[in-house]
Amino acid sequence: MAETQWDVIVVGGGPAGYTAAIRLCQRGLRTLLIERGELGGVCLNRGCIPSKALIHCAHLWAQLKRAEQFGIHIGEAQFDWRRMRAWADRTVMTLRRGLQTLLRHHGVEVLRGEAQPEEPTVVRCVTADGEERQFFARAVIWATGSSPMMLPHAEGACVFTEEEALFWDALPDRLVIIGGGASGVELAWLFNALGVKVTLVEMLPHLLPIMDEEVAKALQGALEKQGVTVRTMTKVTCIEKSPTGAIVVGEDGSQWEADAVVCAVGRRPNSAPLQRLGVAVDKNGAVVVNEWQQTNLPTVFAIGDVVHGSWTAHGGMAEGERAAEAIASWLAKGRLPPMPPAFVLPFACFCEPQILRVGLTEREAQEQGYAVKVSRFSWRACGAAVAMDETEGFVKVVADEVTGRVLGVHLLGAGVANLSGEAVAIVAQGLTAAQAAAFLRQHPTLSEGIGEAFWALLGLPLHSTHRATGRRA
Ligand SMILES: Cc1cc2nc3c(=O)[nH]c(=O)nc-3n(C[C@H](O)[C@H](O)[C@H](O)COP(=O)(O)OP(=O)(O)OC[C@H]3O[C@@H](n4cnc5c(N)ncnc54)[C@H](O)[C@@H]3O)c2cc1C
């Protein structure tokens, strides 16, 4: 049973919370992690991991269907959704067990229970076996995550959250997904690949509003070619019950009947207990923090989805590391460390083709007053992509024409999320296009495409014929 006095208490065992707890222990601070559900949070149990395990299955299925093209005879291939689900469950279980071991190894004390703040450094907890306990700490990190938002709908209509859709026992025939952010697009790709008739409805002018517009529009074209019906600029006004599921009604009067509807319309920070403590939140309920994740109460920190942040697991993990560093300094010296460097966060969407954004989009760079220089490189000219017959999409790079500094790297293509490290290194290190072009890259790989886009930007294209630059001031 956990002691009552700790250096730091971390509430929430998702990617943000468990990262902070490990880093705190590595700094010699006695750390208690309180989690009310399963370790790993949304990411491991109901988000990133099960969705990617299912997307992997669907990707394999899509590849098998065209195996003949590569001289592979499979005969009559079939898939079994329930066994795909079982694969996702096994993946989650394996990683969950691994995480338990990891936390034990690093010396993090884990307690199962629901935590509530009593005072800034006092946490009350109803443990999993119903006992009420009180814990004291020198600092507390809240990493309580977020919950999916739901649109109002008629009682009995078959409407699900983005998390619930990953746990269906059977696939629907017709599905409407409301919300064209990363979750909505991934689910649309997944279920369309498995033969479900998918309609994806987004109220903004293009899918994935966070991505570079040109790249996001190219992805939309690719999804439509694969069979997804996409309706942008369409606000859903109501969801009614139908004999088979639900009817979704748009502002312009359009209606879609479906066996199931998924609301992927955003998430709400789990900040209610902190608000009762007097922690400042913004109009969306997101906890307001400084650059070291410290709230308006100096011994209270917040990280991950509960903060107005990235809505990504890796963003939450980075914030967890930052909070641990800040608390170590706060407890040892009574002050925060000097200003940390800004994050360069990659954003990906794991449909096929995948899409990746690092740094500024072309529009953002223009709005910030840069004389913007842009170039593109098509996968059709990349040996690795041609060998895999994965030539859909392109690399787009955005640079400052005056200094040559790279401002953004955007990719659409097969498996491009795995190139995020290279793209982040280029942008975060403030490299110029010439420096980014000059890296030696293994041949034949997709990484070469990034180099090619930079060579084109410099007016020295190697494997493309057109001069790919466009100066946009
Ligand atoms: C379908 C889907 C797919 C996604 N895919 C990706 C992806 O590919 N890549 C990516 O980067 N992100 C993805 N995300 C987003 C990612 O899951 C979240 O950004 C991430 O989980 C946030 O981490 P967190 O630690 O802040 O919160 P969470 O993961 O939500 O963890 C918070 C934890 O706090 C616990 N908790 C809450 N309140 C209390 C309390 N009072 N007492 C005790 N415990 C409490 C909860 O039980 C939970 O375990 C996806 C999300 C979804 C829904």
The ligand as an SDF file (V2000), in Angstrom:
LIG
                    3D

 53 58  0  0  0  0  0  0  0  0999 V2000
   -9.2120    6.7260  -31.8440 C   0  0  0  0  0  0  0  0  0  0  0  0
   -8.0220    7.5510  -31.4340 C   0  0  0  0  0  0  0  0  0  0  0  0
   -6.8270    7.4380  -32.1230 C   0  0  0  0  0  0  0  0  0  0  0  0
   -5.7200    8.1840  -31.7480 C   0  0  0  0  0  0  0  0  0  0  0  0
   -4.5610    8.0460  -32.4540 N   0  0  0  0  0  0  0  0  0  0  0  0
   -3.4810    8.7740  -32.1160 C   0  0  0  0  0  0  0  0  0  0  0  0
   -2.2600    8.6170  -32.8090 C   0  0  0  0  0  0  0  0  0  0  0  0
   -2.1430    7.8290  -33.7460 O   0  0  0  0  0  0  0  0  0  0  0  0
   -1.1870    9.3320  -32.3980 N   0  0  0  0  0  0  0  0  0  0  0  0
   -1.2730   10.2220  -31.3610 C   0  0  0  0  0  0  0  0  0  0  0  0
   -0.2720   10.8500  -31.0410 O   0  0  0  0  0  0  0  0  0  0  0  0
   -2.4250   10.3990  -30.6770 N   0  0  0  0  0  0  0  0  0  0  0  0
   -3.5280    9.6930  -31.0280 C   0  0  0  0  0  0  0  0  0  0  0  0
   -4.6820    9.8360  -30.3190 N   0  0  0  0  0  0  0  0  0  0  0  0
   -4.7160   10.8320  -29.2140 C   0  0  0  0  0  0  0  0  0  0  0  0
   -4.0580   10.2640  -27.9590 C   0  0  0  0  0  0  0  0  0  0  0  0
   -4.6780    9.0510  -27.6120 O   0  0  0  0  0  0  0  0  0  0  0  0
   -4.1710   11.2590  -26.8320 C   0  0  0  0  0  0  0  0  0  0  0  0
   -3.6580   12.5070  -27.2630 O   0  0  0  0  0  0  0  0  0  0  0  0
   -3.3790   10.7780  -25.6200 C   0  0  0  0  0  0  0  0  0  0  0  0
   -3.9010    9.5590  -25.1220 O   0  0  0  0  0  0  0  0  0  0  0  0
   -3.4140   11.8170  -24.4930 C   0  0  0  0  0  0  0  0  0  0  0  0
   -2.6330   11.3370  -23.4380 O   0  0  0  0  0  0  0  0  0  0  0  0
   -2.8840   11.8250  -21.9410 P   0  0  0  0  0  0  0  0  0  0  0  0
   -1.8980   11.0800  -21.1220 O   0  0  0  0  0  0  0  0  0  0  0  0
   -2.9250   13.2900  -21.8810 O   0  0  0  0  0  0  0  0  0  0  0  0
   -4.3700   11.3610  -21.5860 O   0  0  0  0  0  0  0  0  0  0  0  0
   -5.0720    9.9330  -21.6180 P   0  0  0  0  0  0  0  0  0  0  0  0
   -4.4190    9.0090  -22.5310 O   0  0  0  0  0  0  0  0  0  0  0  0
   -6.5200   10.2470  -21.8260 O   0  0  0  0  0  0  0  0  0  0  0  0
   -4.8570    9.3910  -20.1400 O   0  0  0  0  0  0  0  0  0  0  0  0
   -5.4780   10.0170  -19.0550 C   0  0  0  0  0  0  0  0  0  0  0  0
   -5.6070    8.9910  -17.9560 C   0  0  0  0  0  0  0  0  0  0  0  0
   -6.0270    9.6520  -16.7750 O   0  0  0  0  0  0  0  0  0  0  0  0
   -6.9120    8.7880  -16.0680 C   0  0  0  0  0  0  0  0  0  0  0  0
   -7.7230    9.6320  -15.1780 N   0  0  0  0  0  0  0  0  0  0  0  0
   -8.5430   10.6470  -15.5320 C   0  0  0  0  0  0  0  0  0  0  0  0
   -9.0660   11.2180  -14.4420 N   0  0  0  0  0  0  0  0  0  0  0  0
   -8.5740   10.5440  -13.3690 C   0  0  0  0  0  0  0  0  0  0  0  0
   -8.7550   10.6630  -11.9710 C   0  0  0  0  0  0  0  0  0  0  0  0
   -9.5490   11.6040  -11.4420 N   0  0  0  0  0  0  0  0  0  0  0  0
   -8.0930    9.8180  -11.1680 N   0  0  0  0  0  0  0  0  0  0  0  0
   -7.2770    8.8550  -11.6800 C   0  0  0  0  0  0  0  0  0  0  0  0
   -7.0660    8.6930  -12.9900 N   0  0  0  0  0  0  0  0  0  0  0  0
   -7.7070    9.5370  -13.8420 C   0  0  0  0  0  0  0  0  0  0  0  0
   -7.7300    8.1390  -17.1900 C   0  0  0  0  0  0  0  0  0  0  0  0
   -8.2960    6.9190  -16.7510 O   0  0  0  0  0  0  0  0  0  0  0  0
   -6.6710    7.9360  -18.2520 C   0  0  0  0  0  0  0  0  0  0  0  0
   -6.0770    6.6510  -18.1720 O   0  0  0  0  0  0  0  0  0  0  0  0
   -5.8050    9.0780  -30.6510 C   0  0  0  0  0  0  0  0  0  0  0  0
   -7.0000    9.1910  -29.9330 C   0  0  0  0  0  0  0  0  0  0  0  0
   -8.0970    8.4370  -30.3100 C   0  0  0  0  0  0  0  0  0  0  0  0
   -9.3740    8.5510  -29.5190 C   0  0  0  0  0  0  0  0  0  0  0  0
  1  2  1  0
  2  3  1  0
  2 52  2  0
  3  4  2  0
  4  5  1  0
  4 50  1  0
  5  6  2  0
  6  7  1  0
  6 13  1  0
  7  8  2  0
  7  9  1  0
  9 10  1  0
 10 11  2  0
 10 12  1  0
 12 13  2  0
 13 14  1  0
 14 15  1  0
 14 50  1  0
 15 16  1  0
 16 17  1  0
 16 18  1  0
 18 19  1  0
 18 20  1  0
 20 21  1  0
 20 22  1  0
 22 23  1  0
 23 24  1  0
 24 25  2  0
 24 26  1  0
 24 27  1  0
 27 28  1  0
 28 29  2  0
 28 30  1  0
 28 31  1  0
 31 32  1  0
 32 33  1  0
 33 34  1  0
 33 48  1  0
 34 35  1  0
 35 36  1  0
 35 46  1  0
 36 37  1  0
 36 45  1  0
 37 38  2  0
 38 39  1  0
 39 40  1  0
 39 45  2  0
 40 41  1  0
 40 42  2  0
 42 43  1  0
 43 44  2  0
 44 45  1  0
 46 47  1  0
 46 48  1  0
 48 49  1  0
 50 51  2  0
 51 52  1  0
 52 53  1  0
M  END
$$$$
